[in-house]
Amino acid sequence: MPERKATGSCLCGEVSYEVSGNLGIFQYCHCSRCRKITGSAHAANIIIAPDHFRWLKGEEHVGRYEVPQANHFATSFCKKCGSSLPWMAKSGKSIVIPAGTLDEHPGIEPMQNIFCGSKADWYVDASTLSHHDKFPIKKK
């Protein structure tokens, strides 16, 4: 896989980071923990090696929460604006990058869905829904 570089940040801009090297796996996770932390039907995560990640600024604004009973899952967030941020797996062997926090295209695209057996009962594949370039105008 070719090496890539991308930056990411939180909503308020206080925290930023850089990923580089082999960006590994890009996947959608439908597990209940990812749904809870994103408030969405699934998380869009890129998994990378820890040596391919560095904070550029604002690391002191990064909070972390670990689910006590989870073997790997944790989460990080900006203490100022609440945005999800990259987090080190509890094993210390990988960094999970919430893809929505990237500032540009990372050069790889999603390759798989995981934990589909626990996806939200209300989930509908986005490709089957109508598409609008901006907020749709309400018809009278």
C-alpha positions as CSV (number, residue, x, y, z in Angstrom):
1,M,0.0,0.0,0.0
2,P,1.4,3.5,-0.9
3,E,2.3,5.8,2.0
4,R,0.0,8.7,2.6
5,K,-0.3,11.8,4.8
6,A,-3.3,13.7,6.0
7,T,-4.3,16.1,8.8
8,G,-7.3,16.2,11.0
9,S,-8.8,18.5,13.6
10,C,-11.7,19.0,16.0
11,L,-14.7,21.3,15.3
12,C,-13.3,24.3,17.2
13,G,-9.8,23.9,15.8
14,E,-8.0,23.7,19.2
15,V,-6.8,20.2,18.5
16,S,-5.1,19.0,15.3
17,Y,-3.2,15.9,14.3
18,E,-1.3,14.2,11.4
19,V,-1.4,10.7,10.1
20,S,1.2,9.3,7.7
21,G,2.5,6.1,6.3
22,N,0.4,3.1,5.6
23,L,-3.1,4.1,6.6
24,G,-4.1,0.5,7.1
25,I,-7.8,-0.3,7.3
26,F,-10.8,2.0,6.6
27,Q,-14.0,0.5,7.8
28,Y,-17.5,1.2,9.0
29,C,-18.3,-0.2,12.4
30,H,-21.9,-0.9,13.3
31,C,-21.3,-2.0,16.9
32,S,-23.4,-0.5,19.7
33,R,-20.3,1.3,21.2
34,C,-19.5,3.0,18.0
35,R,-23.1,4.0,17.5
36,K,-23.3,5.5,21.0
37,I,-20.0,7.5,20.6
38,T,-20.9,8.9,17.2
39,G,-24.6,9.3,17.7
40,S,-24.9,7.8,14.2
41,A,-25.7,4.4,12.5
42,H,-22.0,3.5,12.4
43,A,-18.5,4.9,12.9
44,A,-16.2,5.5,9.9
45,N,-12.8,4.6,11.3
46,I,-9.3,4.3,9.9
47,I,-7.0,2.0,11.9
48,I,-3.3,2.9,11.9
49,A,-0.1,1.9,13.7
50,P,0.8,4.3,16.6
51,D,4.1,5.4,14.9
52,H,2.0,6.8,12.0
53,F,0.3,9.3,14.2
54,R,1.2,12.6,15.9
55,W,-0.6,15.4,17.6
56,L,0.2,18.8,15.9
57,K,-1.4,21.0,18.6
58,G,-3.8,21.0,21.5
59,E,-3.1,17.6,23.0
60,E,-3.8,19.1,26.4
61,H,-7.4,19.6,25.2
62,V,-7.9,15.8,24.5
63,G,-10.0,13.9,26.9
64,R,-10.3,10.1,27.0
65,Y,-13.0,7.6,28.1
66,E,-12.4,3.9,28.4
67,V,-15.3,1.4,28.7
68,P,-14.2,-0.7,31.7
69,Q,-15.5,-4.0,30.3
70,A,-14.1,-3.5,26.8
71,N,-10.9,-5.2,25.7
72,H,-10.0,-2.6,23.0
73,F,-12.6,0.2,22.8
74,A,-12.0,3.6,24.2
75,T,-12.7,7.1,22.8
76,S,-11.1,10.5,22.8
77,F,-12.7,13.9,22.4
78,C,-11.9,17.6,22.5
79,K,-12.7,18.9,26.0
80,K,-13.6,22.3,24.5
81,C,-16.1,21.4,21.6
82,G,-16.8,17.7,22.2
83,S,-15.6,16.5,18.8
84,S,-14.5,12.9,18.5
85,L,-10.7,12.6,18.1
86,P,-8.2,9.8,17.4
87,W,-7.7,7.3,20.2
88,M,-5.2,4.6,21.2
89,A,-6.7,1.2,21.5
90,K,-6.4,-0.2,25.0
91,S,-4.0,-2.7,23.7
92,G,-1.6,0.1,22.6
93,K,-1.2,-1.6,19.2
94,S,-3.3,0.7,17.1
95,I,-4.8,4.2,16.8
96,V,-8.4,4.6,15.7
97,I,-8.9,7.7,13.5
98,P,-12.6,8.9,13.3
99,A,-12.6,9.6,9.5
100,G,-15.0,12.5,9.8
101,T,-12.3,14.5,11.7
102,L,-9.9,14.4,8.7
103,D,-9.4,17.8,6.9
104,E,-8.9,16.2,3.5
105,H,-9.3,12.9,1.6
106,P,-6.9,10.4,3.2
107,G,-6.2,8.6,-0.1
108,I,-8.0,5.5,0.9
109,E,-11.7,4.7,1.1
110,P,-13.8,2.4,3.2
111,M,-13.3,-1.3,2.4
112,Q,-15.6,-3.1,4.8
113,N,-18.5,-3.0,7.3
114,I,-18.0,-4.8,10.6
115,F,-20.3,-5.8,13.4
116,C,-23.2,-5.8,11.0
117,G,-25.0,-8.3,13.2
118,S,-25.5,-5.6,15.8
119,K,-26.4,-2.7,13.4
120,A,-29.2,-0.4,14.4
121,D,-32.7,-1.8,13.7
122,W,-33.6,1.4,11.9
123,Y,-30.5,1.5,9.7
124,V,-31.2,2.0,6.0
125,D,-28.3,1.9,3.5
126,A,-27.5,5.5,2.5
127,S,-27.2,4.6,-1.2
128,T,-31.0,3.8,-1.2
129,L,-32.1,7.3,0.0
130,S,-32.7,10.5,-2.0
131,H,-29.7,12.8,-2.3
132,H,-29.6,16.6,-2.0
133,D,-26.6,18.9,-2.5
134,K,-27.9,21.2,0.3
135,F,-30.8,21.3,2.8
136,P,-33.9,20.4,0.8
137,I,-36.6,23.1,0.4
138,K,-39.9,22.1,2.0
139,K,-42.7,21.7,-0.5
140,K,-45.9,23.5,0.2
